[in-house]
Amino acid sequence: MLVAVLPEGAGGLLRPLADDGTPADPERRVADLVEAVRRIEATDRPRWLWASTADVYPRLVRAGVRIERCYDLELAEALVLGAEGRWGQPRSLASASARLAGLPVPPDPPSRAALPPGEFQESLFELETASGSPAELVDVHAAQRTRVAGLAELPSAHSFPARAGSMRTLIAAESAGALVAAEMGLAGLPWRADVHDALLRELLGAPSPVGGPPARLVELNTRLNVALGRRVHPDSPAELLRAFARVGIVLRSTRRWELQHVDHPAVPILLEYKELYRLWVAHGWSWLEQWVTGGRFRAEYIPGGVVSGRWATRGGGALQIPKVVRKAVVADPGWTLVVADAGQLEPRVLAAVSADRRLARAAAEGDLYAALAAEAFEGDRAKAKLALLGAMYGQTGGDAAPALAALRRFYPTAWDLVEEAARTGETGGLVRTWLGRTCPPPSVTWRDGFDQPGEGVEADTRGGARGRARGRFTRNFVIQGTAAEWALVLLARLRAALSGMRAELVFFQHDEVVVHCPLDEAAEVARAVRAAGDEARRLLFGDTEVRFPLDVSVVERYSDAK
């Protein structure tokens, strides 16, 4: 059973639908939408059809209404448009309805990202009157079902063919993720402001009474001036490059990886300054005052906010919390944090999607890199890791060349998959993830928010050709995007398993999830996390021998997790 929902202030319009999406009963107007949803959810547990979870669900959550399932029409429209080769076109209900009717397609409304932090925090809980009608919801949903069913008839992009069943799974998972995002935004991550303040004072010294740099940064700046023999602004790369040039050191940049090879007394001072400056700017006292209220850090999570399907956030830097600041994430008295991290996720995904038997056998072990090392790299784990990351991120030269040769020889099927993805990207083609998320076309700027090569892996940029750069992107898109799908399914399964418990999902980042729960629920939550990971493996990859082990820690402080 589906129920189409269109908010109208505090009330709204409801339209019951059959399982195939056709109208089952006439639409009806309700004066109190929250109470109507509460009653229907308690008795029928339908799948709720609405234009945008982000626009409807937060108000329900705040009123204590938790729904089991939904269909997010906007998220679905974006996925289907991408699969059809129309990535990035407007996806709102109004846009999809106009497209269906053959009318001029209006742009999507402005993002709430443009709102000041206080305003967007308020908007998180508002239930605005939506444009459109239940009939438009029903018609667009029906058209999406037809388009999804027809995906198998589309010309196949590289890697994995368009499959209706897989796209339906992806839409369901993306919609479930939107529910989790709204619930996490309301629950918030437990945060001790006093601990954070003490940590800042320990590392940065006393804050400036006039809002300037704290004492430690002022001290480091003074020492840097002495070491370079002139006054410089440490946050100005141009000034630093000129200052180093005057003492005979020519640098291409002031990035850490280049500075750490320079032998000069100014370098350790500058590196310490840069690290502490980032802490002060990104998670200093201003951040603490703006983002932490009532013992919680509340961010607005954006499912699929990155082109690969990974999540993003609006404001607060929730997905870039430095390890040192995690000491301030402390469970409430009588509660604890269950932190689960999927180690070596992307290499294991490569093993599963490529169906490379030897790599899959290695990925059945607890330490994939150690298993590779024993089989193909003479026991050298570091070399095995370098080769596998190089294959996924596009390194082809330097120290990785011999290791890559071994990888090609021992695991040719996995190698061929990422190589073909790269060739497709270089020639302007499209690639898909396992469930069918399609990459943007070459005309779209895709770098923002997408992972760069890991530590110790430098991408091959010889020639600087845009096509080569895009090949590196598509090479990793099929793996990183599929890893995001596995994590999304894990979230959906875990959310269902926690239903009825006091435990709350409070944080999610790529391959890591944090649950805040009473101490007496910790063991059950830990079991639920592991079970959800295994269910995600079986749902996506079937009877594969690849395993996706989760390191699960039960801790009082986030920083104490493994």
Disulfide bonds with the S-S distance in Angstrom:
none
